[in-house]
Amino acid sequence: MPRSVGDRYICEKCGAQLVYEKACPCSEEMAHSEICCGGQMKRVSEGAPG
């Protein structure tokens, strides 16, 4: 699934956060991974409003 502006992920091990500032141009079929501390980061919010 492509990532949208404002999509936010957090590493539950160290607390690092990743926020998409630009929409991902990848197709629906493209696999994505937000990896930190050797594991998948947890999505905590989806997209910026508006």
PDB file of all heavy atoms in Angstrom:
ATOM      1  N   MET A   1       0.842  -1.182   0.000  1.00  0.00           N
ATOM      2  CA  MET A   1       0.000   0.000   0.000  1.00  0.00           C
ATOM      3  C   MET A   1       0.885   1.243   0.000  1.00  0.00           C
ATOM      4  O   MET A   1       1.795   1.339   0.817  1.00  0.00           O
ATOM      5  CB  MET A   1      -0.889  -0.040   1.251  1.00  0.00           C
ATOM      6  CG  MET A   1      -1.644   1.234   1.475  1.00  0.00           C
ATOM      7  SD  MET A   1      -2.921   1.102   2.736  1.00  0.00           S
ATOM      8  CE  MET A   1      -1.958   1.126   4.205  1.00  0.00           C
ATOM      9  N   PRO A   2       0.638   2.184  -0.909  1.00  0.00           N
ATOM     10  CA  PRO A   2       1.427   3.415  -0.926  1.00  0.00           C
ATOM     11  C   PRO A   2       1.259   4.195   0.374  1.00  0.00           C
ATOM     12  O   PRO A   2       0.258   4.040   1.071  1.00  0.00           O
ATOM     13  CB  PRO A   2       0.847   4.213  -2.092  1.00  0.00           C
ATOM     14  CG  PRO A   2       0.109   3.232  -2.921  1.00  0.00           C
ATOM     15  CD  PRO A   2      -0.327   2.146  -1.995  1.00  0.00           C
ATOM     16  N   ARG A   3       2.208   5.010   0.689  1.00  0.00           N
ATOM     17  CA  ARG A   3       2.161   5.835   1.896  1.00  0.00           C
ATOM     18  C   ARG A   3       1.747   7.252   1.513  1.00  0.00           C
ATOM     19  O   ARG A   3       2.134   7.765   0.471  1.00  0.00           O
ATOM     20  CB  ARG A   3       3.514   5.866   2.574  1.00  0.00           C
ATOM     21  CG  ARG A   3       4.101   4.486   2.892  1.00  0.00           C
ATOM     22  CD  ARG A   3       3.165   3.641   3.718  1.00  0.00           C
ATOM     23  NE  ARG A   3       3.853   2.475   4.268  1.00  0.00           N
ATOM     24  CZ  ARG A   3       3.452   1.241   4.108  1.00  0.00           C
ATOM     25  NH1 ARG A   3       2.394   0.975   3.403  1.00  0.00           N
ATOM     26  NH2 ARG A   3       4.111   0.246   4.659  1.00  0.00           N
ATOM     27  N   SER A   4       0.961   7.891   2.377  1.00  0.00           N
ATOM     28  CA  SER A   4       0.451   9.246   2.139  1.00  0.00           C
ATOM     29  C   SER A   4       1.181  10.252   3.006  1.00  0.00           C
ATOM     30  O   SER A   4       1.764   9.895   4.027  1.00  0.00           O
ATOM     31  CB  SER A   4      -1.045   9.310   2.476  1.00  0.00           C
ATOM     32  OG  SER A   4      -1.778   8.423   1.669  1.00  0.00           O
ATOM     33  N   VAL A   5       1.116  11.524   2.631  1.00  0.00           N
ATOM     34  CA  VAL A   5       1.682  12.594   3.444  1.00  0.00           C
ATOM     35  C   VAL A   5       1.051  12.520   4.825  1.00  0.00           C
ATOM     36  O   VAL A   5      -0.168  12.413   4.956  1.00  0.00           O
ATOM     37  CB  VAL A   5       1.415  13.975   2.802  1.00  0.00           C
ATOM     38  CG1 VAL A   5       1.824  15.098   3.748  1.00  0.00           C
ATOM     39  CG2 VAL A   5       2.122  14.095   1.468  1.00  0.00           C
ATOM     40  N   GLY A   6       1.875  12.521   5.851  1.00  0.00           N
ATOM     41  CA  GLY A   6       1.400  12.497   7.221  1.00  0.00           C
ATOM     42  C   GLY A   6       1.307  11.118   7.835  1.00  0.00           C
ATOM     43  O   GLY A   6       1.092  11.008   9.042  1.00  0.00           O
ATOM     44  N   ASP A   7       1.446  10.045   7.042  1.00  0.00           N
ATOM     45  CA  ASP A   7       1.449   8.700   7.631  1.00  0.00           C
ATOM     46  C   ASP A   7       2.586   8.644   8.647  1.00  0.00           C
ATOM     47  O   ASP A   7       3.710   9.054   8.363  1.00  0.00           O
ATOM     48  CB  ASP A   7       1.652   7.618   6.570  1.00  0.00           C
ATOM     49  CG  ASP A   7       0.408   7.328   5.746  1.00  0.00           C
ATOM     50  OD1 ASP A   7      -0.642   7.952   5.982  1.00  0.00           O
ATOM     51  OD2 ASP A   7       0.502   6.471   4.853  1.00  0.00           O
ATOM     52  N   ARG A   8       2.281   8.160   9.852  1.00  0.00           N
ATOM     53  CA  ARG A   8       3.247   8.165  10.948  1.00  0.00           C
ATOM     54  C   ARG A   8       3.424   6.750  11.499  1.00  0.00           C
ATOM     55  O   ARG A   8       2.457   6.038  11.721  1.00  0.00           O
ATOM     56  CB  ARG A   8       2.758   9.088  12.051  1.00  0.00           C
ATOM     57  CG  ARG A   8       3.679   9.194  13.244  1.00  0.00           C
ATOM     58  CD  ARG A   8       3.092  10.124  14.293  1.00  0.00           C
ATOM     59  NE  ARG A   8       2.887  11.464  13.791  1.00  0.00           N
ATOM     60  CZ  ARG A   8       3.781  12.464  13.866  1.00  0.00           C
ATOM     61  NH1 ARG A   8       4.937  12.257  14.455  1.00  0.00           N
ATOM     62  NH2 ARG A   8       3.501  13.644  13.382  1.00  0.00           N
ATOM     63  N   TYR A   9       4.680   6.390  11.725  1.00  0.00           N
ATOM     64  CA  TYR A   9       5.045   5.082  12.272  1.00  0.00           C
ATOM     65  C   TYR A   9       5.946   5.294  13.477  1.00  0.00           C
ATOM     66  O   TYR A   9       6.711   6.260  13.520  1.00  0.00           O
ATOM     67  CB  TYR A   9       5.792   4.246  11.226  1.00  0.00           C
ATOM     68  CG  TYR A   9       4.917   3.853  10.071  1.00  0.00           C
ATOM     69  CD1 TYR A   9       4.632   4.740   9.050  1.00  0.00           C
ATOM     70  CD2 TYR A   9       4.352   2.589  10.011  1.00  0.00           C
ATOM     71  CE1 TYR A   9       3.797   4.385   7.998  1.00  0.00           C
ATOM     72  CE2 TYR A   9       3.526   2.223   8.963  1.00  0.00           C
ATOM     73  CZ  TYR A   9       3.258   3.129   7.967  1.00  0.00           C
ATOM     74  OH  TYR A   9       2.429   2.766   6.935  1.00  0.00           O
ATOM     75  N   ILE A  10       5.864   4.383  14.456  1.00  0.00           N
ATOM     76  CA  ILE A  10       6.711   4.462  15.645  1.00  0.00           C
ATOM     77  C   ILE A  10       7.356   3.101  15.908  1.00  0.00           C
ATOM     78  O   ILE A  10       6.743   2.061  15.679  1.00  0.00           O
ATOM     79  CB  ILE A  10       5.919   4.935  16.885  1.00  0.00           C
ATOM     80  CG1 ILE A  10       6.852   5.217  18.058  1.00  0.00           C
ATOM     81  CG2 ILE A  10       4.839   3.936  17.250  1.00  0.00           C
ATOM     82  CD1 ILE A  10       6.193   5.972  19.196  1.00  0.00           C
ATOM     83  N   CYS A  11       8.587   3.142  16.377  1.00  0.00           N
ATOM     84  CA  CYS A  11       9.285   1.928  16.792  1.00  0.00           C
ATOM     85  C   CYS A  11       8.915   1.685  18.255  1.00  0.00           C
ATOM     86  O   CYS A  11       9.163   2.542  19.108  1.00  0.00           O
ATOM     87  CB  CYS A  11      10.790   2.091  16.649  1.00  0.00           C
ATOM     88  SG  CYS A  11      11.739   0.679  17.282  1.00  0.00           S
ATOM     89  N   GLU A  12       8.307   0.550  18.525  1.00  0.00           N
ATOM     90  CA  GLU A  12       7.881   0.250  19.888  1.00  0.00           C
ATOM     91  C   GLU A  12       9.048  -0.114  20.803  1.00  0.00           C
ATOM     92  O   GLU A  12       8.897  -0.125  22.017  1.00  0.00           O
ATOM     93  CB  GLU A  12       6.830  -0.853  19.874  1.00  0.00           C
ATOM     94  CG  GLU A  12       5.543  -0.383  19.203  1.00  0.00           C
ATOM     95  CD  GLU A  12       4.450  -1.424  19.192  1.00  0.00           C
ATOM     96  OE1 GLU A  12       4.727  -2.588  18.835  1.00  0.00           O
ATOM     97  OE2 GLU A  12       3.321  -1.057  19.554  1.00  0.00           O
ATOM     98  N   LYS A  13      10.236  -0.370  20.232  1.00  0.00           N
ATOM     99  CA  LYS A  13      11.408  -0.703  21.047  1.00  0.00           C
ATOM    100  C   LYS A  13      12.139   0.545  21.535  1.00  0.00           C
ATOM    101  O   LYS A  13      12.492   0.648  22.696  1.00  0.00           O
ATOM    102  CB  LYS A  13      12.375  -1.592  20.266  1.00  0.00           C
ATOM    103  CG  LYS A  13      11.844  -2.992  20.034  1.00  0.00           C
ATOM    104  CD  LYS A  13      12.868  -3.850  19.326  1.00  0.00           C
ATOM    105  CE  LYS A  13      12.305  -5.243  19.085  1.00  0.00           C
ATOM    106  NZ  LYS A  13      13.257  -6.078  18.347  1.00  0.00           N
ATOM    107  N   CYS A  14      12.377   1.511  20.632  1.00  0.00           N
ATOM    108  CA  CYS A  14      13.190   2.682  21.008  1.00  0.00           C
ATOM    109  C   CYS A  14      12.422   4.008  20.966  1.00  0.00           C
ATOM    110  O   CYS A  14      12.925   5.022  21.419  1.00  0.00           O
ATOM    111  CB  CYS A  14      14.419   2.781  20.121  1.00  0.00           C
ATOM    112  SG  CYS A  14      14.094   3.342  18.428  1.00  0.00           S
ATOM    113  N   GLY A  15      11.217   4.008  20.401  1.00  0.00           N
ATOM    114  CA  GLY A  15      10.417   5.224  20.357  1.00  0.00           C
ATOM    115  C   GLY A  15      10.671   6.131  19.159  1.00  0.00           C
ATOM    116  O   GLY A  15      10.043   7.182  19.040  1.00  0.00           O
ATOM    117  N   ALA A  16      11.591   5.733  18.272  1.00  0.00           N
ATOM    118  CA  ALA A  16      11.840   6.537  17.077  1.00  0.00           C
ATOM    119  C   ALA A  16      10.559   6.640  16.257  1.00  0.00           C
ATOM    120  O   ALA A  16       9.740   5.713  16.235  1.00  0.00           O
ATOM    121  CB  ALA A  16      12.947   5.906  16.235  1.00  0.00           C
ATOM    122  N   GLN A  17      10.366   7.789  15.587  1.00  0.00           N
ATOM    123  CA  GLN A  17       9.180   7.985  14.763  1.00  0.00           C
ATOM    124  C   GLN A  17       9.569   8.345  13.343  1.00  0.00           C
ATOM    125  O   GLN A  17      10.583   8.991  13.117  1.00  0.00           O
ATOM    126  CB  GLN A  17       8.299   9.081  15.346  1.00  0.00           C
ATOM    127  CG  GLN A  17       7.707   8.689  16.670  1.00  0.00           C
ATOM    128  CD  GLN A  17       6.663   9.685  17.144  1.00  0.00           C
ATOM    129  OE1 GLN A  17       5.993  10.332  16.346  1.00  0.00           O
ATOM    130  NE2 GLN A  17       6.529   9.805  18.450  1.00  0.00           N
ATOM    131  N   LEU A  18       8.749   7.914  12.412  1.00  0.00           N
ATOM    132  CA  LEU A  18       8.925   8.202  10.998  1.00  0.00           C
ATOM    133  C   LEU A  18       7.621   8.819  10.513  1.00  0.00           C
ATOM    134  O   LEU A  18       6.551   8.309  10.793  1.00  0.00           O
ATOM    135  CB  LEU A  18       9.206   6.899  10.254  1.00  0.00           C
ATOM    136  CG  LEU A  18       9.388   6.999   8.747  1.00  0.00           C
ATOM    137  CD1 LEU A  18      10.443   6.003   8.313  1.00  0.00           C
ATOM    138  CD2 LEU A  18       8.099   6.731   8.023  1.00  0.00           C
ATOM    139  N   VAL A  19       7.709   9.963   9.816  1.00  0.00           N
ATOM    140  CA  VAL A  19       6.529  10.624   9.258  1.00  0.00           C
ATOM    141  C   VAL A  19       6.802  10.910   7.789  1.00  0.00           C
ATOM    142  O   VAL A  19       7.829  11.506   7.448  1.00  0.00           O
ATOM    143  CB  VAL A  19       6.217  11.951   9.988  1.00  0.00           C
ATOM    144  CG1 VAL A  19       4.996  12.625   9.379  1.00  0.00           C
ATOM    145  CG2 VAL A  19       6.021  11.725  11.472  1.00  0.00           C
ATOM    146  N   TYR A  20       5.884  10.492   6.923  1.00  0.00           N
ATOM    147  CA  TYR A  20       6.039  10.752   5.492  1.00  0.00           C
ATOM    148  C   TYR A  20       5.715  12.211   5.198  1.00  0.00           C
ATOM    149  O   TYR A  20       4.621  12.679   5.477  1.00  0.00           O
ATOM    150  CB  TYR A  20       5.139   9.815   4.668  1.00  0.00           C
ATOM    151  CG  TYR A  20       5.734   8.439   4.528  1.00  0.00           C
ATOM    152  CD1 TYR A  20       5.568   7.483   5.519  1.00  0.00           C
ATOM    153  CD2 TYR A  20       6.482   8.105   3.418  1.00  0.00           C
ATOM    154  CE1 TYR A  20       6.130   6.227   5.403  1.00  0.00           C
ATOM    155  CE2 TYR A  20       7.059   6.844   3.284  1.00  0.00           C
ATOM    156  CZ  TYR A  20       6.871   5.917   4.296  1.00  0.00           C
ATOM    157  OH  TYR A  20       7.432   4.675   4.182  1.00  0.00           O
ATOM    158  N   GLU A  21       6.690  12.937   4.643  1.00  0.00           N
ATOM    159  CA  GLU A  21       6.515  14.339   4.274  1.00  0.00           C
ATOM    160  C   GLU A  21       6.109  14.485   2.824  1.00  0.00           C
ATOM    161  O   GLU A  21       5.671  15.546   2.407  1.00  0.00           O
ATOM    162  CB  GLU A  21       7.801  15.118   4.533  1.00  0.00           C
ATOM    163  CG  GLU A  21       8.132  15.195   6.012  1.00  0.00           C
ATOM    164  CD  GLU A  21       9.370  16.013   6.286  1.00  0.00           C
ATOM    165  OE1 GLU A  21      10.050  16.446   5.324  1.00  0.00           O
ATOM    166  OE2 GLU A  21       9.671  16.232   7.467  1.00  0.00           O
ATOM    167  N   LYS A  22       6.275  13.436   2.058  1.00  0.00           N
ATOM    168  CA  LYS A  22       5.911  13.413   0.645  1.00  0.00           C
ATOM    169  C   LYS A  22       5.212  12.082   0.379  1.00  0.00           C
ATOM    170  O   LYS A  22       5.622  11.056   0.907  1.00  0.00           O
ATOM    171  CB  LYS A  22       7.161  13.529  -0.225  1.00  0.00           C
ATOM    172  CG  LYS A  22       6.874  13.571  -1.695  1.00  0.00           C
ATOM    173  CD  LYS A  22       8.144  13.736  -2.509  1.00  0.00           C
ATOM    174  CE  LYS A  22       7.806  13.708  -3.984  1.00  0.00           C
ATOM    175  NZ  LYS A  22       8.983  13.717  -4.819  1.00  0.00           N
ATOM    176  N   ALA A  23       4.150  12.116  -0.408  1.00  0.00           N
ATOM    177  CA  ALA A  23       3.428  10.879  -0.737  1.00  0.00           C
ATOM    178  C   ALA A  23       4.332   9.924  -1.497  1.00  0.00           C
ATOM    179  O   ALA A  23       5.153  10.333  -2.316  1.00  0.00           O
ATOM    180  CB  ALA A  23       2.193  11.200  -1.556  1.00  0.00           C
ATOM    181  N   CYS A  24       4.183   8.645  -1.231  1.00  0.00           N
ATOM    182  CA  CYS A  24       4.945   7.606  -1.911  1.00  0.00           C
ATOM    183  C   CYS A  24       4.328   7.370  -3.299  1.00  0.00           C
ATOM    184  O   CYS A  24       3.118   7.159  -3.402  1.00  0.00           O
ATOM    185  CB  CYS A  24       4.891   6.337  -1.078  1.00  0.00           C
ATOM    186  SG  CYS A  24       5.667   4.936  -1.865  1.00  0.00           S
ATOM    187  N   PRO A  25       5.119   7.378  -4.364  1.00  0.00           N
ATOM    188  CA  PRO A  25       4.579   7.201  -5.705  1.00  0.00           C
ATOM    189  C   PRO A  25       4.422   5.737  -6.140  1.00  0.00           C
ATOM    190  O   PRO A  25       4.024   5.457  -7.257  1.00  0.00           O
ATOM    191  CB  PRO A  25       5.619   7.899  -6.586  1.00  0.00           C
ATOM    192  CG  PRO A  25       6.905   7.658  -5.851  1.00  0.00           C
ATOM    193  CD  PRO A  25       6.538   7.727  -4.394  1.00  0.00           C
ATOM    194  N   CYS A  26       4.711   4.793  -5.248  1.00  0.00           N
ATOM    195  CA  CYS A  26       4.674   3.374  -5.602  1.00  0.00           C
ATOM    196  C   CYS A  26       3.256   2.873  -5.868  1.00  0.00           C
ATOM    197  O   CYS A  26       2.287   3.412  -5.355  1.00  0.00           O
ATOM    198  CB  CYS A  26       5.293   2.544  -4.490  1.00  0.00           C
ATOM    199  SG  CYS A  26       7.036   2.917  -4.218  1.00  0.00           S
ATOM    200  N   SER A  27       3.175   1.798  -6.622  1.00  0.00           N
ATOM    201  CA  SER A  27       1.884   1.183  -6.939  1.00  0.00           C
ATOM    202  C   SER A  27       1.383   0.376  -5.742  1.00  0.00           C
ATOM    203  O   SER A  27       2.116   0.092  -4.804  1.00  0.00           O
ATOM    204  CB  SER A  27       2.036   0.254  -8.144  1.00  0.00           C
ATOM    205  OG  SER A  27       2.819  -0.871  -7.792  1.00  0.00           O
ATOM    206  N   GLU A  28       0.115  -0.025  -5.790  1.00  0.00           N
ATOM    207  CA  GLU A  28      -0.503  -0.838  -4.735  1.00  0.00           C
ATOM    208  C   GLU A  28       0.231  -2.160  -4.537  1.00  0.00           C
ATOM    209  O   GLU A  28       0.245  -2.697  -3.431  1.00  0.00           O
ATOM    210  CB  GLU A  28      -1.971  -1.129  -5.081  1.00  0.00           C
ATOM    211  CG  GLU A  28      -2.886   0.062  -4.972  1.00  0.00           C
ATOM    212  CD  GLU A  28      -3.181   0.446  -3.521  1.00  0.00           C
ATOM    213  OE1 GLU A  28      -3.147  -0.438  -2.649  1.00  0.00           O
ATOM    214  OE2 GLU A  28      -3.433   1.634  -3.281  1.00  0.00           O
ATOM    215  N   GLU A  29       0.825  -2.707  -5.597  1.00  0.00           N
ATOM    216  CA  GLU A  29       1.489  -4.014  -5.533  1.00  0.00           C
ATOM    217  C   GLU A  29       2.864  -3.960  -4.874  1.00  0.00           C
ATOM    218  O   GLU A  29       3.408  -4.987  -4.487  1.00  0.00           O
ATOM    219  CB  GLU A  29       1.637  -4.604  -6.942  1.00  0.00           C
ATOM    220  CG  GLU A  29       0.318  -4.884  -7.643  1.00  0.00           C
ATOM    221  CD  GLU A  29      -0.310  -3.638  -8.282  1.00  0.00           C
ATOM    222  OE1 GLU A  29       0.427  -2.738  -8.716  1.00  0.00           O
ATOM    223  OE2 GLU A  29      -1.540  -3.573  -8.318  1.00  0.00           O
ATOM    224  N   MET A  30       3.437  -2.778  -4.734  1.00  0.00           N
ATOM    225  CA  MET A  30       4.781  -2.630  -4.193  1.00  0.00           C
ATOM    226  C   MET A  30       4.776  -2.849  -2.680  1.00  0.00           C
ATOM    227  O   MET A  30       3.978  -2.261  -1.967  1.00  0.00           O
ATOM    228  CB  MET A  30       5.326  -1.237  -4.494  1.00  0.00           C
ATOM    229  CG  MET A  30       6.699  -1.004  -3.941  1.00  0.00           C
ATOM    230  SD  MET A  30       7.899  -2.044  -4.733  1.00  0.00           S
ATOM    231  CE  MET A  30       8.862  -0.843  -5.572  1.00  0.00           C
ATOM    232  N   ALA A  31       5.635  -3.725  -2.194  1.00  0.00           N
ATOM    233  CA  ALA A  31       5.736  -3.970  -0.754  1.00  0.00           C
ATOM    234  C   ALA A  31       6.505  -2.838  -0.082  1.00  0.00           C
ATOM    235  O   ALA A  31       7.442  -2.288  -0.661  1.00  0.00           O
ATOM    236  CB  ALA A  31       6.445  -5.290  -0.514  1.00  0.00           C
ATOM    237  N   HIS A  32       6.109  -2.481   1.127  1.00  0.00           N
ATOM    238  CA  HIS A  32       6.780  -1.438   1.897  1.00  0.00           C
ATOM    239  C   HIS A  32       7.096  -1.966   3.283  1.00  0.00           C
ATOM    240  O   HIS A  32       6.357  -2.777   3.826  1.00  0.00           O
ATOM    241  CB  HIS A  32       5.877  -0.206   2.047  1.00  0.00           C
ATOM    242  CG  HIS A  32       5.730   0.574   0.798  1.00  0.00           C
ATOM    243  ND1 HIS A  32       4.931   0.170  -0.237  1.00  0.00           N
ATOM    244  CD2 HIS A  32       6.286   1.733   0.411  1.00  0.00           C
ATOM    245  CE1 HIS A  32       5.000   1.062  -1.203  1.00  0.00           C
ATOM    246  NE2 HIS A  32       5.810   2.016  -0.837  1.00  0.00           N
ATOM    247  N   SER A  33       8.174  -1.454   3.869  1.00  0.00           N
ATOM    248  CA  SER A  33       8.552  -1.804   5.231  1.00  0.00           C
ATOM    249  C   SER A  33       9.170  -0.585   5.884  1.00  0.00           C
ATOM    250  O   SER A  33      10.026   0.059   5.298  1.00  0.00           O
ATOM    251  CB  SER A  33       9.575  -2.931   5.250  1.00  0.00           C
ATOM    252  OG  SER A  33       9.041  -4.104   4.702  1.00  0.00           O
ATOM    253  N   GLU A  34       8.720  -0.277   7.081  1.00  0.00           N
ATOM    254  CA  GLU A  34       9.341   0.754   7.902  1.00  0.00           C
ATOM    255  C   GLU A  34      10.024  -0.009   9.019  1.00  0.00           C
ATOM    256  O   GLU A  34       9.362  -0.476   9.945  1.00  0.00           O
ATOM    257  CB  GLU A  34       8.295   1.733   8.443  1.00  0.00           C
ATOM    258  CG  GLU A  34       7.670   2.635   7.387  1.00  0.00           C
ATOM    259  CD  GLU A  34       6.635   1.940   6.505  1.00  0.00           C
ATOM    260  OE1 GLU A  34       6.122   0.857   6.867  1.00  0.00           O
ATOM    261  OE2 GLU A  34       6.340   2.485   5.437  1.00  0.00           O
ATOM    262  N   ILE A  35      11.336  -0.189   8.915  1.00  0.00           N
ATOM    263  CA  ILE A  35      12.077  -1.050   9.836  1.00  0.00           C
ATOM    264  C   ILE A  35      12.931  -0.206  10.777  1.00  0.00           C
ATOM    265  O   ILE A  35      13.626   0.707  10.353  1.00  0.00           O
ATOM    266  CB  ILE A  35      12.985  -2.028   9.061  1.00  0.00           C
ATOM    267  CG1 ILE A  35      12.178  -2.870   8.070  1.00  0.00           C
ATOM    268  CG2 ILE A  35      13.788  -2.911  10.021  1.00  0.00           C
ATOM    269  CD1 ILE A  35      11.144  -3.774   8.700  1.00  0.00           C
ATOM    270  N   CYS A  36      12.876  -0.542  12.073  1.00  0.00           N
ATOM    271  CA  CYS A  36      13.730   0.087  13.082  1.00  0.00           C
ATOM    272  C   CYS A  36      14.007  -0.974  14.139  1.00  0.00           C
ATOM    273  O   CYS A  36      13.120  -1.780  14.449  1.00  0.00           O
ATOM    274  CB  CYS A  36      13.025   1.298  13.685  1.00  0.00           C
ATOM    275  SG  CYS A  36      14.080   2.268  14.801  1.00  0.00           S
ATOM    276  N   CYS A  37      15.186  -1.011  14.677  1.00  0.00           N
ATOM    277  CA  CYS A  37      15.576  -1.991  15.704  1.00  0.00           C
ATOM    278  C   CYS A  37      15.284  -3.418  15.237  1.00  0.00           C
ATOM    279  O   CYS A  37      14.925  -4.285  16.030  1.00  0.00           O
ATOM    280  CB  CYS A  37      14.866  -1.703  17.030  1.00  0.00           C
ATOM    281  SG  CYS A  37      15.334  -0.132  17.786  1.00  0.00           S
ATOM    282  N   GLY A  38      15.386  -3.652  13.933  1.00  0.00           N
ATOM    283  CA  GLY A  38      15.224  -4.987  13.378  1.00  0.00           C
ATOM    284  C   GLY A  38      13.791  -5.449  13.187  1.00  0.00           C
ATOM    285  O   GLY A  38      13.562  -6.604  12.846  1.00  0.00           O
ATOM    286  N   GLY A  39      12.802  -4.573  13.408  1.00  0.00           N
ATOM    287  CA  GLY A  39      11.418  -4.983  13.252  1.00  0.00           C
ATOM    288  C   GLY A  39      10.557  -3.927  12.582  1.00  0.00           C
ATOM    289  O   GLY A  39      10.958  -2.764  12.448  1.00  0.00           O
ATOM    290  N   GLN A  40       9.366  -4.345  12.170  1.00  0.00           N
ATOM    291  CA  GLN A  40       8.418  -3.447  11.516  1.00  0.00           C
ATOM    292  C   GLN A  40       7.918  -2.398  12.515  1.00  0.00           C
ATOM    293  O   GLN A  40       7.518  -2.733  13.623  1.00  0.00           O
ATOM    294  CB  GLN A  40       7.220  -4.237  10.968  1.00  0.00           C
ATOM    295  CG  GLN A  40       6.117  -3.402  10.360  1.00  0.00           C
ATOM    296  CD  GLN A  40       6.523  -2.674   9.089  1.00  0.00           C
ATOM    297  OE1 GLN A  40       7.229  -3.215   8.255  1.00  0.00           O
ATOM    298  NE2 GLN A  40       6.070  -1.456   8.952  1.00  0.00           N
ATOM    299  N   MET A  41       7.960  -1.140  12.108  1.00  0.00           N
ATOM    300  CA  MET A  41       7.423  -0.072  12.946  1.00  0.00           C
ATOM    301  C   MET A  41       5.897  -0.133  12.916  1.00  0.00           C
ATOM    302  O   MET A  41       5.299  -0.616  11.958  1.00  0.00           O
ATOM    303  CB  MET A  41       7.915   1.288  12.452  1.00  0.00           C
ATOM    304  CG  MET A  41       9.419   1.436  12.536  1.00  0.00           C
ATOM    305  SD  MET A  41      10.034   2.955  11.791  1.00  0.00           S
ATOM    306  CE  MET A  41       9.734   4.117  13.116  1.00  0.00           C
ATOM    307  N   LYS A  42       5.248   0.363  13.961  1.00  0.00           N
ATOM    308  CA  LYS A  42       3.792   0.340  14.085  1.00  0.00           C
ATOM    309  C   LYS A  42       3.202   1.647  13.544  1.00  0.00           C
ATOM    310  O   LYS A  42       3.656   2.731  13.906  1.00  0.00           O
ATOM    311  CB  LYS A  42       3.404   0.173  15.552  1.00  0.00           C
ATOM    312  CG  LYS A  42       1.918   0.171  15.780  1.00  0.00           C
ATOM    313  CD  LYS A  42       1.602   0.033  17.262  1.00  0.00           C
ATOM    314  CE  LYS A  42       0.107   0.109  17.480  1.00  0.00           C
ATOM    315  NZ  LYS A  42      -0.212   0.113  18.911  1.00  0.00           N
ATOM    316  N   ARG A  43       2.180   1.526  12.703  1.00  0.00           N
ATOM    317  CA  ARG A  43       1.492   2.717  12.185  1.00  0.00           C
ATOM    318  C   ARG A  43       0.672   3.317  13.323  1.00  0.00           C
ATOM    319  O   ARG A  43      -0.109   2.627  13.964  1.00  0.00           O
ATOM    320  CB  ARG A  43       0.580   2.352  11.028  1.00  0.00           C
ATOM    321  CG  ARG A  43      -0.175   3.544  10.486  1.00  0.00           C
ATOM    322  CD  ARG A  43      -1.083   3.134   9.368  1.00  0.00           C
ATOM    323  NE  ARG A  43      -0.625   3.801   8.163  1.00  0.00           N
ATOM    324  CZ  ARG A  43      -1.069   3.567   6.966  1.00  0.00           C
ATOM    325  NH1 ARG A  43      -1.963   2.640   6.755  1.00  0.00           N
ATOM    326  NH2 ARG A  43      -0.608   4.231   5.945  1.00  0.00           N
ATOM    327  N   VAL A  44       0.858   4.619  13.574  1.00  0.00           N
ATOM    328  CA  VAL A  44       0.121   5.274  14.645  1.00  0.00           C
ATOM    329  C   VAL A  44      -0.872   6.305  14.144  1.00  0.00           C
ATOM    330  O   VAL A  44      -1.763   6.696  14.868  1.00  0.00           O
ATOM    331  CB  VAL A  44       1.064   5.915  15.701  1.00  0.00           C
ATOM    332  CG1 VAL A  44       1.793   4.848  16.473  1.00  0.00           C
ATOM    333  CG2 VAL A  44       2.042   6.878  15.069  1.00  0.00           C
ATOM    334  N   SER A  45      -0.738   6.752  12.914  1.00  0.00           N
ATOM    335  CA  SER A  45      -1.739   7.629  12.309  1.00  0.00           C
ATOM    336  C   SER A  45      -1.629   7.550  10.801  1.00  0.00           C
ATOM    337  O   SER A  45      -0.604   7.188  10.250  1.00  0.00           O
ATOM    338  CB  SER A  45      -1.594   9.076  12.775  1.00  0.00           C
ATOM    339  OG  SER A  45      -0.390   9.647  12.312  1.00  0.00           O
ATOM    340  N   GLU A  46      -2.734   7.867  10.146  1.00  0.00           N
ATOM    341  CA  GLU A  46      -2.809   7.733   8.699  1.00  0.00           C
ATOM    342  C   GLU A  46      -3.111   9.073   8.045  1.00  0.00           C
ATOM    343  O   GLU A  46      -4.154   9.659   8.270  1.00  0.00           O
ATOM    344  CB  GLU A  46      -3.911   6.741   8.342  1.00  0.00           C
ATOM    345  CG  GLU A  46      -3.983   6.419   6.863  1.00  0.00           C
ATOM    346  CD  GLU A  46      -4.986   5.318   6.595  1.00  0.00           C
ATOM    347  OE1 GLU A  46      -5.284   4.532   7.497  1.00  0.00           O
ATOM    348  OE2 GLU A  46      -5.468   5.265   5.460  1.00  0.00           O
ATOM    349  N   GLY A  47      -2.159   9.567   7.266  1.00  0.00           N
ATOM    350  CA  GLY A  47      -2.350  10.745   6.442  1.00  0.00           C
ATOM    351  C   GLY A  47      -2.654  12.023   7.189  1.00  0.00           C
ATOM    352  O   GLY A  47      -3.176  12.022   8.283  1.00  0.00           O
ATOM    353  N   ALA A  48      -2.277  13.121   6.564  1.00  0.00           N
ATOM    354  CA  ALA A  48      -2.579  14.439   7.112  1.00  0.00           C
ATOM    355  C   ALA A  48      -3.979  14.862   6.691  1.00  0.00           C
ATOM    356  O   ALA A  48      -4.405  14.559   5.576  1.00  0.00           O
ATOM    357  CB  ALA A  48      -1.546  15.452   6.600  1.00  0.00           C
ATOM    358  N   PRO A  49      -4.719  15.527   7.560  1.00  0.00           N
ATOM    359  CA  PRO A  49      -6.064  15.957   7.179  1.00  0.00           C
ATOM    360  C   PRO A  49      -6.017  16.983   6.056  1.00  0.00           C
ATOM    361  O   PRO A  49      -5.101  17.768   5.980  1.00  0.00           O
ATOM    362  CB  PRO A  49      -6.625  16.579   8.459  1.00  0.00           C
ATOM    363  CG  PRO A  49      -5.456  16.857   9.338  1.00  0.00           C
ATOM    364  CD  PRO A  49      -4.358  15.939   8.893  1.00  0.00           C
ATOM    365  N   GLY A  50      -7.081  16.956   5.247  1.00  0.00           N
ATOM    366  CA  GLY A  50      -7.232  17.937   4.174  1.00  0.00           C
ATOM    367  C   GLY A  50      -6.440  17.609   3.009  1.00  0.00           C
ATOM    368  O   GLY A  50      -6.121  18.162   2.089  1.00  0.00           O
TER     369      GLY A  50
END
